[in-house]
Amino acid sequence: MDVSTDGQLVELAEAGIRVLMVTGSRRPPSAGATLRGLVGEVSGVPADDVELVHACAVCGARHGRVAIGYPLTPSGAPWYADVAVCGDAVLAAATTRHPLGVGMEPATLDPGVVIDEAAFHASERDALDELDPTRRPLVRAALWARKTAFLRAVGHSDFLEPSRLALTIPGADGGEGRIARSAPEFDSVWQRVRFHDVPVPGDRVASVAVIG
């Protein structure tokens, strides 16, 4: 893909992250093509030469964020990158600094009480209940996008219950979220996590989680 014409390339300056967003196309590029295009653009190598590794380094399964097999950074370290798809929108992010994950979710559906109890901490559910009903779906989706992004950034983990993790509430934290209450298995990692919400068109939300 041609990054300069097919998508919108922006930089989250303070985090050192480059983000490529592709929306509105009848035939949007695949997640892999978008991620290769972004990494190729920021690394200076042809997109076709970018090697994506989908297998988990711990268990070999296809889960969590994608690893970049080639290229490496000038220092020989790996690139950190991830990509998410929601409808006709594709969002990819890449950096040389810290592990990251990308989450993007629609804000058009009410998932129901049972799913909310499995996804959100009690404090998050209380905060959602206090919101205006017209705003609640967007904030709910933003919370879940953040959690999805974080779990992808972490990769292989025994952490299976998102409801044990409480985040700051989107809209009340200035668009840069943090983990307010963590699970023991993350030790001190949770203190270094930041969520950078990325505006996307339509009834959907996106976030990039960075383990700084």
N, C-alpha and C positions, 0 to 999 in steps of 0.2 A: 504494500500500500504506500501511497505518497502522503507522508505525514503532514506536509505543508499545505496540501489541498483537501485531503479527506477528513482531517480532524482538527481539533483545537488543542494546541500544546500550551500548557501553563506550568508555572513553577511555584511550588509552595516554598517561598524563599527561606524562611527561618528554619524549615525542616530539611532543606536541601533535596527536595523531591520534585521530579518532573512528572507531570500527569498528562496523559493523552486521552481526550474524550471524543468519541465518534457517535453522533446521533443523527436521526432524521433521514437516514438512507434507506431506500427500499430494499437494498441488499447490503446490509452492514457487513464489514469484514469480520472474520472469525476472531475469537478471543486470541488464538495463537498468532494470527497475522497482525493484530493490533499490538500485541506485546512485542513481537519481533520488530515491528516498525518503530516503536518507541525506543527500545534498547539500541537498535541500530542508529537512530537519530542522535541519541545522547552520547553514544560511545564512538561514533564515527566509523562504524563498520557497515557493510551492506546488510540490509534486513534479512536477506536470504541466508546469510552466514550465521545469524544468531541461532544458537542451539538451546532449545528449551528442554528441561528435564522434569518430567512429571512424577517420577517415582520418588516416594519418600525415602530419604537417606537412612532412616531408622528401620522401617518395616517393608519398604519396597512398594507399598500400596499407593494408589493415585489419590492423594488427598492433600489438603493444605496448599500453600502457595507454590508456584512454579519456581524451580531453580534454573539459573542461567549457567549452562555448561560452557558456553562461549558467547561473547568474549569475556575476559577478565578485566578488571580495572588496571590502570597504569602501574599500580603497586603490586599487582598480582592477586589481589583479593577479589572475591566474587561480587557481582552486581546483585542487589536485592530488588526483586520485582514481583508484581502480581497483577491480575486482571479479573474483572467481573463483568457479567452481562445481565442486562435487564431489559427485555423487550427489544427495541431497536437501538438501545444504547450500549456502548462498550466503553469501559473505563480501565485504563492501564496506568500503573505507577512504577517508577524505578528510582533507585538511589544507590550511591556507593557507600552510604554511612551506616545504616542500621536496618535490621529486618523489618519488613512491613507486610501488611495485608490489605486487600481492598474488599469492601462490601458494598453492594448496591441492592436496594429493595424497593418494591412498589408500595405505594401508600394508599391503595384503592380498596383493599380488602380488610374486613374485620376478622382476625384470626380466631376470635372466641376466647372464652375464659380459660379453658383447659390449656390451650397453647400458650397463652400469656403466663400462666402459672409455671409452665416448664421453661419459658424463655427469660422471664424477668424476675428480678429480686423483689421482695415485698415492698421495699422502699420505692422502687421504680414503678410498681403497679399503683401505689398510693399517689405518686406524682402524676401519673397518667390519668387517674380518676379525677384529679383536681382540675384538669385542663378543660377548656371549651371543647365540646364534642366535634366541632368543625376542625380543630387543630390537632386533636388527639391522634388520628391516623398517621399524620406526617411525623409527629414526634415518636410514636411507637416504631414506625419504620426506620427512623434515624437511629434509635437505640439498637434495633436488631442489626442494622447495617454495621454499626460500630462493633457489636459483639462478633458478628461474622468476620469482619476484617481482623479483629484481634486473634480469633482462633486460627485464622489462616496464617497470620504472622507468626504465631507460636509454633504451628506445625504439629508434629507428633507429640501427643500429650495424653495423659490419663484423665484430663479434665473433661467431663462429659455433661455437666449440669450448668448451663448458662445462667440459671436462676440463682446460683450461688454468688454471682458476680454482679455488683452494683456499680453503675456508671453515673457520672454527672448527667444532668438532663439537657438534651439539645435545646437550644433556644435560651437557656438560662446560664450557659457557660461560655457564651461568645463564639461558639463554633469550634473551640478547641477543647475537647473533652478529656477527662481523666477517669481513672478507676477510683471510685470512692470506697468500695469494700471489696476485698479480694478473697480468693480461696487459698488455703495453706500451701498447695502444691506449687503456686507461683512465687513463693518466697518474697524476695524484694523486687522481682521483675515488675510487679504491678506499679511500683512507684515511678518507673521510667517510661511508662506507656502514655502516648498522647494520641488523640483522635482528631484528625483534621477533616472536617466536613467539606465536601466538594459540591458546589451547586450543579445540578443537572436539570435539563428541561423535562417537563411532564410531571405526572404524579409519581415521583420516585425520588429517592434520596441516596446519597453515596458518602462513604467515609473511607479515609486511609488511616489505618492504625500503624503507629511506629513505635518500636521498642527501642527507645533512645538510650 
